[in-house]
């Protein structure tokens, strides 16, 4: 089974990442919406929405939002937040999105790069393109390959809810691999994450192939200028130019 199908449905995933800075994420989304000049009432797909916090925030700002994620556990929990303009569905981003055309698709916080077969990457771009209105935006928030390799910390420990997560990172066959080990009630647990370190050229070529033009790239969540040597993110904004 693909690693993300197990790990993202595990309660331990949410324990490990519970300290994520959601205020920073909300500030980033506010800047991004202003930059895109998306009118209140516009339709957005949050592709890879996880626990739905960002979908909920976007909806509170006045946008119509569809949150999609492969984790049935997350989507089941997210259903409590639904209303007339906020919906959640279980969805594999490689598959066609069943919805009316939308104004924007956001794929944020490294929700891409999980697939080892390049054909699966193509399927994602094809699906996003089909879901967008002409002129719609695809925001793809990804890792800056060079900065990840240059700044990799091989070993670290995270303490969460009485659990000690031992984390080992390394580069393997063009991917950054994170191995996660911990013990609970005398039982050893092991999970891992494996994310392809795609180049900007690879992403841009895929975008062009499926009818997008690149209109901006930012290096972090403050929308700073992208710097190949130092930017932690490669946050690309594409516009759909084909009907």
C-alpha positions in Angstrom: 0.0 0.0 0.0 1.2 3.5 -0.7 2.6 5.1 2.4 0.3 8.1 2.6 -2.8 5.9 2.6 -1.7 4.5 5.9 0.1 7.4 7.6 -2.5 10.1 6.9 -5.3 7.9 8.3 -3.3 7.3 11.5 -4.1 9.3 14.6 -0.3 9.6 15.2 0.1 11.7 12.1 -2.1 14.4 13.6 -0.4 14.1 17.0 3.1 14.6 15.4 2.0 17.6 13.4 -0.4 19.2 15.9 2.0 22.1 16.6 1.8 23.5 13.1 1.5 27.2 12.9 -2.1 27.8 11.7 -1.9 31.5 12.3 1.0 31.7 9.8 -1.1 29.6 7.4 -4.1 31.9 7.7 -1.9 35.0 7.2 -0.4 33.3 4.1 -3.9 32.5 2.7 -5.0 36.1 3.3 -2.0 37.4 1.4 -2.5 34.9 -1.4 -6.1 35.8 -1.9 -5.3 39.4 -2.1 -2.5 38.7 -4.5 -4.8 36.7 -6.8 -7.6 39.3 -6.4 -10.2 36.5 -5.9 -13.5 38.1 -5.2 -15.5 37.1 -2.2 -17.9 34.4 -3.3 -15.4 32.8 -5.7 -15.2 29.0 -5.7 -12.0 27.3 -4.4 -11.0 23.6 -4.2 -8.7 22.9 -1.3 -7.0 19.8 -2.8 -5.4 17.7 0.0 -7.3 19.6 2.7 -6.3 17.3 5.6 -8.3 18.2 8.8 -9.9 21.1 6.9 -8.7 24.0 9.0 -7.7 26.0 5.9 -10.9 25.1 4.1 -12.9 26.4 7.1 -10.8 29.6 7.2 -11.3 30.3 3.4 -15.1 29.7 3.9 -15.2 32.2 6.8 -13.7 34.8 4.5 -16.6 34.3 2.2 -15.5 31.8 -0.4 -17.3 28.7 -1.6 -15.0 25.8 -0.8 -14.8 22.1 -1.6 -12.2 20.3 0.6 -10.8 17.1 -0.9 -8.6 14.6 0.8 -7.7 10.9 0.5 -8.0 10.4 4.3 -11.5 9.1 5.1 -10.8 9.7 8.8 -10.0 13.4 8.2 -13.0 13.9 5.9 -15.3 12.2 8.3 -14.2 14.6 11.1 -14.5 17.6 8.7 -18.1 16.9 7.9 -19.0 18.7 11.2 -17.9 22.0 9.6 -20.0 21.7 6.5 -22.6 24.3 5.4 -24.2 25.5 2.2 -20.9 26.8 0.9 -18.4 24.4 2.5 -18.3 20.7 1.5 -15.8 17.9 2.1 -15.3 14.7 0.1 -12.9 11.8 0.1 -10.9 12.1 -3.1 -7.6 10.9 -4.6 -6.1 13.9 -6.4 -5.1 11.7 -9.3 -8.8 11.2 -10.2 -11.2 13.5 -12.0 -12.8 16.0 -9.7 -16.6 15.8 -9.9 -17.7 19.5 -9.5 -18.7 22.5 -11.4 -15.7 24.5 -12.8 -14.1 26.6 -10.0 -12.1 29.8 -9.9 -9.1 28.3 -8.1 -7.5 25.1 -6.9 -5.1 25.3 -4.0 -2.7 22.4 -3.3 -0.9 23.6 -0.2 1.7 22.6 2.5 3.5 19.9 0.4 0.5 17.8 -0.7 2.2 16.9 -3.9 5.2 14.7 -4.7 3.9 11.5 -3.1 3.7 9.5 -6.3 6.6 7.6 -7.7 5.1 7.2 -11.2 5.4 10.4 -13.3 2.1 9.4 -15.0 0.4 10.0 -11.6 1.8 13.5 -11.5 0.3 14.1 -15.0 -3.0 12.8 -13.7 -3.0 15.4 -11.0 -2.4 18.3 -13.4 -5.0 16.9 -15.8 -7.6 16.7 -13.0 -6.9 20.2 -11.8 -7.0 21.6 -15.3 -10.4 20.0 -15.9 -11.8 21.4 -12.6 -10.8 25.0 -13.4 -12.6 27.7 -15.3 -10.6 29.3 -18.1 -8.4 31.9 -16.4 -8.7 30.0 -13.1 -5.7 29.7 -10.8 -3.7 26.6 -9.7 -1.6 27.3 -6.6 1.0 24.6 -6.0 3.0 24.9 -2.8 6.0 22.7 -3.0 9.5 22.2 -1.6 12.5 24.1 -2.9 14.6 21.1 -4.0 18.0 22.7 -3.5 17.3 24.2 -0.1 15.9 20.9 1.2 19.0 19.1 0.2 21.4 21.7 1.5 19.7 22.1 4.9 18.6 18.6 5.7 18.8 17.7 9.4 19.4 13.9 9.5 18.1 13.2 13.0 15.7 15.0 15.4 13.3 14.2 18.2 9.7 15.6 18.7 7.8 15.2 22.0 4.0 15.2 21.5 1.3 14.0 24.0 3.8 11.9 25.9 5.1 10.2 22.8 8.8 10.6 21.7 9.0 10.6 17.9 12.5 9.7 16.6 12.8 11.2 13.1 15.5 10.3 10.6 15.7 12.0 7.2 17.8 11.2 4.1 17.8 11.6 0.4 17.0 8.5 -1.6 16.6 8.2 -5.4 15.5 11.9 -5.8 13.2 11.9 -2.8 13.4 13.2 0.7 12.5 10.3 3.1 11.4 10.8 6.7 11.4 7.7 8.9 9.3 8.1 12.0 9.7 5.7 15.0 8.1 5.8 18.5 7.0 3.5 21.3 3.6 3.4 22.8 2.6 1.1 25.7 5.7 -1.1 24.9 4.8 -1.4 21.2 7.2 -0.2 18.5 5.7 1.9 15.7 7.2 2.8 12.4 5.9 5.1 9.6 7.6 7.0 6.9 7.1 9.8 4.4 8.6 9.9 0.9 8.3 13.1 -1.2 9.8 13.5 -4.6 12.1 16.5 -4.9 10.8 17.7 -8.2 12.6 20.5 -10.0 10.9 23.8 -11.0 11.4 22.8 -14.6 9.6 19.5 -14.1 6.6 21.3 -12.5 6.5 24.0 -15.2 6.7 21.5 -18.0 3.7 19.6 -16.5 1.8 22.8 -16.2 2.4 23.8 -19.8 1.5 20.4 -21.0 -1.9 20.7 -19.3 -2.8 24.2 -20.4 -1.3 26.5 -17.7 1.0 29.5 -17.7 3.1 30.4 -14.8 2.4 33.9 -13.5 4.3 34.0 -10.2 6.6 32.1 -7.8 7.2 32.9 -4.2 9.8 31.6 -1.7 7.8 31.4 1.5 4.5 32.0 3.1 5.1 35.8 3.3 5.1 35.7 -0.5 8.8 36.8 -0.6 10.8 36.7 -3.8 11.9 33.2 -4.7 15.6 32.5 -4.2 16.9 29.2 -5.4 19.7 29.1 -2.7 17.7 30.0 0.3 13.9 29.9 -0.1 12.2 27.1 1.8 9.3 26.9 -0.5 8.7 26.9 -4.3 5.2 28.4 -4.3 4.1 28.5 -7.9 1.0 30.2 -9.2 -0.4 29.0 -12.6 -3.2 30.3 -14.7 -5.3 28.1 -16.9 -5.0 29.5 -20.5 -6.9 26.8 -22.5 -10.7 26.4 -22.7 
